Amino acid sequence: MTRILDGKVAVVTGASSGIGKSIVERYLAEGAKVAVFARSAGPLQDLVAQAPDRVLAVPGDVTVRADLERLVRATAERFGGVDIVVPNAGVAKVVSFADSDERAIHEQFSVNVVGALQTARLFLPHIRQGGSILFITTFLVQVGFPGLAIYSASKAAMTSATRTLAAELAPQGIRVNAVAPGPIATPIWSKVGLPDDVLGQVAANVTSRLFPGRFGAPESIANAALFLASDAAANIYGQELVVDGGYTVG
């Protein structure tokens, strides 16, 4: 039985947990070979164990140019060309605007914008005709959420880049799109910098606006990432698919 991504090669950064890991597992289930990249080497080896002949693990940091260049070299040597690039690595911190000094801004923009764009740019010479770049943005681009001005701004930059690069790279046979996750049950929520009691209250408030009555599963984002990277989405360019449980509807 033919799987959707048979014969395809994908690259996923931030692959050690959450949405990134779920995307990798979904791509593997559909036959892809995947180069996985993250700062935590241990979880990457767990992914290798799932399909040793189809997973290449490269530990590194998207903010370090040498690490990204090593990822590109290793992927090209192991798999040759690339069909799908998912610059998923990201960081979110709840910081009031008054406290958002240069360091706070740089921390999130260096990963969410510079890291994502450089990942895509460095792989550009290796992306085959008909290939796809898939950025991960956020539903917060469409709503205001106190304390996340910098994070939301960094993702808004990627929303804009998605549209611009779709137009720029289409003549090269490369599609560019984005998935905008809503509230998803991943480890990133515990790392935003809020005390547990405040985090619980925020989660309760958010959940009250979700149509299913619960945070989404990472698999819902992986399914969207599969569709947009597949040949079924061959006529889709520069779009941002919002997967948010209805949060932005009302």
HELIX and SHEET records of a PDB file:
HELIX    1   1 GLY A   18  ALA A   29  1                                  12    
HELIX    2   2 ALA A   41  GLN A   50  1                                  10    
HELIX    3   3 ARG A   65  PHE A   79  1                                  15    
HELIX    4   4 PHE A   97  ASP A   99  5                                   3    
HELIX    5   5 GLU A  102  PHE A  109  1                                   8    
HELIX    6   6 SER A  110  GLY A  115  3                                   6    
HELIX    7   7 ALA A  116  PHE A  123  1                                   8    
HELIX    8   8 LEU A  124  HIS A  126  5                                   3    
HELIX    9   9 PHE A  139  VAL A  141  5                                   3    
HELIX   10  10 ALA A  149  LEU A  169  1                                  21    
HELIX   11  11 ALA A  170  GLN A  172  5                                   3    
HELIX   12  12 PRO A  187  LYS A  191  5                                   5    
HELIX   13  13 ASP A  196  THR A  207  1                                  12    
HELIX   14  14 PRO A  218  ALA A  229  1                                  12    
HELIX   15  15 ASP A  231  ALA A  233  5                                   3    
SHEET    1   A 7 VAL A  55  PRO A  59  0                                        
SHEET    2   A 7 LYS A  33  ALA A  38  1                                        
SHEET    3   A 7 VAL A   9  THR A  13  1                                        
SHEET    4   A 7 VAL A  82  VAL A  86  1                                        
SHEET    5   A 7 ILE A 127  ILE A 136  1                                        
SHEET    6   A 7 ILE A 174  PRO A 181  1                                        
SHEET    7   A 7 GLU A 240  VAL A 243  1                                        
END                                                                             
